[in-house]
Amino acid sequence: MGKKVALNVFYNIIIFLCLLFIYKGFELARYEYVLAGAFIGGVFITLKLKLIKEVKSSQKP
């Protein structure tokens, strides 16, 4: 279970960094940064949702 908690924290950090990357991309008018940040953020959000679903299903009796 500790590995899953660490993985969840890692996903949260990456998603936060992607949001900062998207913000800076808009600020600097570098839309390729926005696209890359949105894509990578979307991948990690999907992985986080799968992890949450896996943890919920393992806790049910």
C-alpha positions in Angstrom: 0.0 0.0 0.0 2.9 2.3 0.7 4.0 2.1 -3.0 0.6 3.1 -4.1 0.6 6.2 -1.8 4.0 7.2 -3.1 2.8 6.7 -6.7 -0.2 8.9 -6.0 2.0 11.6 -4.6 4.3 11.4 -7.6 1.2 11.6 -10.0 0.0 14.7 -8.0 3.4 16.4 -8.4 3.6 15.7 -12.1 0.1 17.0 -12.7 0.9 20.2 -10.8 4.0 20.7 -12.8 2.1 20.2 -16.0 -0.4 22.9 -14.9 2.5 25.2 -14.3 4.0 24.3 -17.6 0.7 25.1 -19.4 0.4 28.4 -17.5 4.0 29.4 -18.5 3.3 28.3 -22.1 0.4 30.7 -22.3 2.3 33.5 -20.6 5.2 33.2 -23.1 2.9 32.4 -26.1 4.6 29.1 -26.6 1.7 26.9 -27.5 3.8 23.8 -28.1 4.5 23.9 -24.4 0.8 24.1 -23.7 0.1 21.2 -26.0 2.8 19.1 -24.4 1.7 20.0 -20.9 -1.9 19.2 -21.6 -1.0 15.8 -23.2 1.3 14.7 -20.4 -1.1 16.0 -17.8 -3.9 14.0 -19.4 -1.8 10.8 -19.4 -1.0 11.2 -15.7 -4.6 12.1 -14.8 -5.7 8.9 -16.5 -3.1 6.9 -14.6 -4.2 8.5 -11.4 -7.8 7.6 -12.0 -6.8 4.0 -12.7 -4.8 3.9 -9.5 -7.7 5.3 -7.5 -10.1 2.7 -9.0 -7.6 -0.1 -8.2 -7.2 1.0 -4.6 -11.0 1.2 -4.1 -11.5 -2.2 -5.6 -8.8 -3.8 -3.4 -10.4 -2.3 -0.2 -13.8 -3.9 -0.8 -14.4 -7.1 1.2 
